[in-house]
Amino acid sequence: TFNIAKGKPLLLKREETGLPDWKKSILNVLGSCNVASREVITDQLDKEVQGRTIIKPLTGILQNGPSDATVLKLLYDEWKGVAVSCGINPFYGRIDPYYMAGCCIEEALRNLVAVGADPDQVAILDNFCWGDVDDEKNLGALARCVKGCKDFAIKYKLPFISGKDSLNNFFIDRDTGEKISIPGTLLISAVGIVPDIRETITSDLKKAGNLLYLCGKTENELGGSEYYRTHGIEGGKVPEPNPEEALSLMRKIHRCIKTDIIISSHDCSDGGLAITLLEMAMGGGKGFSVSLDKVLSADMPLGVLLFSETQGRFVVEVESKDRERFEKIMEGSISSCIGEVREGDEVNIRYKEDEVVLSVKEAQHIWKGELKW
C-alpha cells in the first residue's frame, strides 16, 4: 500500500471533506526511500570493531530508531571519544548549490551536537560528486557550491581537514546520443570531540511524562524537501542556514547535555518535525502528544510546521523537574515546549482544528519496510 520507493504516492485527500489527509502525508514521507530505515545496509557492516562503538547507527532498546551520529571510544584508558557524522542533500542543489553546501555543513555539525559533541571542536571533510564540468551550467553550479563551502565553513568556524572530488560523472545515451550528468552532490563528513562518552545521549524517547521541546525557529522552507518530492513538486524556497543563531543554540544544547538536563535529542532534517518526532518515538517505543500551536514561529499552515526542513532545529526531551533550568539556559534562543512523552503506542499531533493520530507500530512498519530487498 505504501509504495513511495516505486514513485506511487498515496492519495492525499479525504473524499468526504476535501481536506489534506495529514496522516497519509506523514507516512508517505516516513516510508520514502530517502527517509526509510537504512538497516538493510548498516546490518552488513561490522559496527563492533575492537568493541569501541558507543553509539551505533540504530538506537533504542530494540534498535528501532536512527542515531544522529556514531560515537567511538578510541582509548581504553580514557573517557574521551570522537563522534562521526555526515550531511548530504543533492535535492537542495537543484534549486541552489550555495545553500546546499550550507545545509550539508550544518547538518553534519548538528548531528554531532545532538549526541553530545562539542560544537567548537569539530572538523569537516568534503566529497564532491559532479557531472560534466565542461558544461557551463554544471561548472557554474560547482563553483557556487564551492563558494558555499567556503562561506559557511568560516561562519560555523569549521576547518576543512581533507576532502576529495569525483568530476565528469556522465554517460551518453546510445539511442539519442544525449549526454546525461548525475545531479551535483556534496557530502560533508564531520568528526567532533566528545569530552566524556558517559555524557553522550541518543535520540530515543526515554520516559513518559518528560517534556518535548522544539529548539530553533521554523520557516516556510519546503524547497527540495522530502514532502515536496513525495508530491512531485519542484522549486520552492530551499532552507537557508543562519550560522550565528544556530551556533548559539548548539552551544546551549551542548551545555544542557553535559549537565544531564537534556536526556534525548534529535536534529530536524529530512522530512521535518513530524519525522523527527516519529523517529524518536520508534527508538524509545513510546508515544507522545504535542500541540504545534505552541511552536514559537510565525503563523503558518500545518504542512509547513510538519514538513519544513528549516536548519538549526532540534527536538529534545527534558524531565519536568529540569524545566526551569533548561528554559533559563535557552534564554535568547527560540525554544518551544510543544508536548510530552506518553506511555503506550499512540502518537497525537494537534494544530488548531486539525489532529493527527497514529501508532508507533504503524510508523515502524512503514519506516522499516521500503528498503528491504
N, C-alpha and C positions, 0 to 999 in steps of 0.2 A: 504493500500500500504506500509506503514511503520510498520513493524511487528517485530522489534528487540526484544521486550519482549518475543516473541514466538520463538526466535532463528533463524529467517529467514532474514538475512541482504539483503539489496538491491544490485543490480548489481553495480559494481564499475568501469566498463569500458564503454567508449563511442565506440560503434561498428565502427563508421566511422573513428576513429583516433587511437583507441587502447590506448588512454591516460587515466589516472585516472579521474573520474568524482568527483571533489572535493566537489561540491555542495551536491551530494548524500552522500558522506562520512561524511560531516558535519551534515546533517540531520539525518543520521544513528546514530551518537553519541548523538546528541541532544535528540533523541527520545528513546534512550536506557533506560532500567528500572533503571539504576544507576544514570542517569543524569536528567531524566524527572521530571516534577513538582511533589512535594510531597503534594500538596494542598488537595488531597483526604484524607490524614492523618491529616495534620495540621488543616484542617477545622473542624475536630471532637473534637478539643481541645479548652478549654477556654483560649484565648490569652489576655483577658482583666481583669484578676484578680486584683481587687482593683484599676483598672484604672492606673496601674503603667507601662504598657508596652509602651516604647517609640519607639523602632524599633521592628517590628514583623517579622514572618517568611517570609512573602512576602512583596515586596516593590513596589513603584511607585504609581501614582495616582489611577490606576486601579488594583494595587497589581498583576501585571503581571510578576514580576521578583523575583528571590530568594534573600533573605538577607544573609549576611555572618554570622551574629550573632544577638542575641536578646539583646536589651538594656533595663534595668529596672531602674526606679526611685524609690528607696526604701524609701526615706523620703520626705514627702510632703513639708517640710520647708527648704530643701537643694537641690542644683542643681547637687550635686554629684550622680553618678549612678554606676551600675555594668553592664558588658557585659558578656554574657554566650555563649560559642561555643563548637564545638566538631571537632574531626578529626578521620577518620576511612577509611581504605582501605585494606581489607584482601587479595586482589589480589597481592599486593606487597609482602605479607608474603609468598606466594607460591614460590617466587624467593629468597627473603632474609628477614627473620623476623627481623633482626637487623635494616635494613634501613626502614622496615615498621614502626617500633617504632619511628624512627627519623622523618619520613614523617608525621605520625599521630600527634606527638607533635608539629611539626612546623605548620601543617595546622590549628590546634586548635588556636595556637598563632597568626598566620597570619589573621585568621578570626576576631579575636578581634581587631587587629590593623586596619583592613580595615574599621571598624565602628567608630574608634576614641579612643579605649582604649590605655592606656599607656603600652608599651611592657615590661617595667621594674616593673610593678605592677600587675603581673599575677601569679596565682597558678593553678595547674593541678591535675587531678584525673585519675586513670587508671581503666579499666574494661577488664579483660582477659576472653575470651570465647574460650575454647580449647577442643580438642578431647581426646582420650585415652592416658593419660600420662604414662601408663605402657608400651606403645610403645616407643622404644628408639628414633625413628625418631621424633615423636611428642614432646617427652620430650626435645630432643636437640633443636628443633625449639623454644620451650617455653623458654629455658634457653637463647638462642641467642636474643630473643625478650626482655626478662627482662634486659639483658646487654645493649641493645639498649636504653631502657627506662632510665636506669641509666646514660649512657654516654651522651645522648642528653639532658636530663633534666639539667645536670650540665653545658653543653655547652651553653644552652639557658638561664641558670640561672633561672630555673623554679622549685619551690618546689612542690613535691607531698604532698598534704594535706590529701588525703584519696584514697580509691580505693576498688575494690572487684575482686573476680575471680570466674569463673564457669568452673570447670575442668571436664574431663571424659564425655564429651558430644558425645556419640556414640550410635549406635544401631546395632543389629545383624540381618542380612538378614535371614528371615525364610527359604527361599528356599536354599540358598547357605551356610548359616552359617557364611558368611563373616562379619567381624566387620568393620563398616564404621564410621569414625570420621568426625565431622564438620571441616571446614577449620579453622586453628588457626587465631583468630581475636582479635585485640586490639582496644578498643575505648578509646580515650583520650578526657576528658571533661576539659574545661578551664573556669576560671572566672577571669575577669580583672576589674580594677578600671577605671571608666570614670570620669575624673576630673570635667567635666561640660557637662551635657547631651545636652546643647544647642550647643555644638561644635561637636556633632556626625554627621555622614553623612551616606548616603545609597548608594547602588550600581547602581541605575537607572540613565541613562544619563539625563542631566538637560537642556542644551541649545545648539541650532545649532550654529556652529562657534567655539565652545570650542575645545581645543586640547586634543588629546588622547595620553598618554604615556604608554609604556610598561616598567616597572621598574624591573630590575633583568635580569640576563643572562639566555638565553635558551640553554639547552644542548640536545644532541641526547639521550633522556631517555624515551623510549616508553615501556619498560618492565612493564607488569601489567597494562598498560594504557587502558582506555575505547576504544580508537581507535583500539588497538590490539584485545581486546575482541570482538568487533563487527565483526572482520575479522577472529576470531578463531585462532589467532596467539599466541603461547605460548613462554615463555622465553623472552630474551632481557635484556637490562640494566635498572634495577629499579632506580628511582630517588634517588640520594644521597645528602641529605641536606648539606648545607655549613653554619653552625651556625654563624660564625664570620661575613661573608658578609651579611647574612640575617638580623641579629640583627642590624647591622649598617644601613641597608636600612630601616628597620621598624622604627627605631628611627627618621629617616628623614621624613618618611611618616607621623608619628605621629605629628611631628613639623609642617608639611605643613597643616595637617588637623586642628590643633589648631589655626593656623593663617589664616584660610579661603582661603588658596591657592588651596588645593585640594577640589573639591566640590562633586565628587563622586569617589568611589573606590571599586574595586572588586578583590579578590585574584584569581590567576590562580591555579586551582586544577583539579578535574575530567574533562577530555575532552580537557584540554589545552586552549590555547589562543583563538581559534575560538569560543569555548563555552562561555568563559568569556565575550567576546565582545557581543555575541548574547544575553546573559542573561542581560547585561547592557542595550542593545537596547530594549529588550522586556519590561523591567521595566519602561523605560522612554518613550516608544512609539516613538522613534526617530531612524533614520538610522545613518549610519556612512560610511566614506570612509577611508580606511587605505592602506598603502603600506608596505609590510613586507620586502622590500628591505632596509628599514630604521632601521630594528632591528639590534642592535649592538651586534651581536654574530657571530660565525664562519659561513661561507657559508655552508648551508645545504639544503636538499630537502624541498619542500613546506610542505610535510606531517609532517615533524618534527616540523617546525615552527607553523603549525596549531594545532597539537595534542600532542606534548611533554608535559609531566606533571612535568617538572623540578620545584623543590621547590623554595621558596624565590622570587616569582614574583607577581606583582600587575599590573592591568590596572587602571590608574587614569585619571580623567577629570580635566583640568585646563583651566581657562579663558585665552585668548590670552594676555590680559594685564598683567597677572601674570607670563608669560613665563620666563622672566629673573630671577625673584625671585625664581621660582621653580627650574630652572636649576642651580642656584647658590647653593641652599641648597643640591641639589643632587650631587654636585661635589664629586668625589671619589667613587660613585656608578654608576653602569650601568643603564642608563635611555634613552630610545629611543622615540622620538616624531614620532609616526607612522601614524598619520592622524587626522581627526577631526569629530565632531558630525555633522550630516546633518538633516535638516528638511525633513519630509516625511518618506516613508516606505522602501526605498531601502538600502540594505547593499552591500558594494562593497569592496572586498579584492583583492589586486593585489600583484603579486610577479614575477618578471622577465617577462616571456611571458604568465604567467597564470593569469586569472582573474575569480573570483567567484562573482556572483551577485545573490542575493535572497532577499526576502521581509521579513520584521519583522513579518507581519501577518502570513506568511507561516511558519516561525520558531515557532511562538506562537502556531499555530495549532498542530505542531509536538510535541512540548515540553509539552503541556497540555494533549495530547491525550492518551499516552500509559498506564498510571497507573489508568485510570478510571475503575470502576467495578460496 
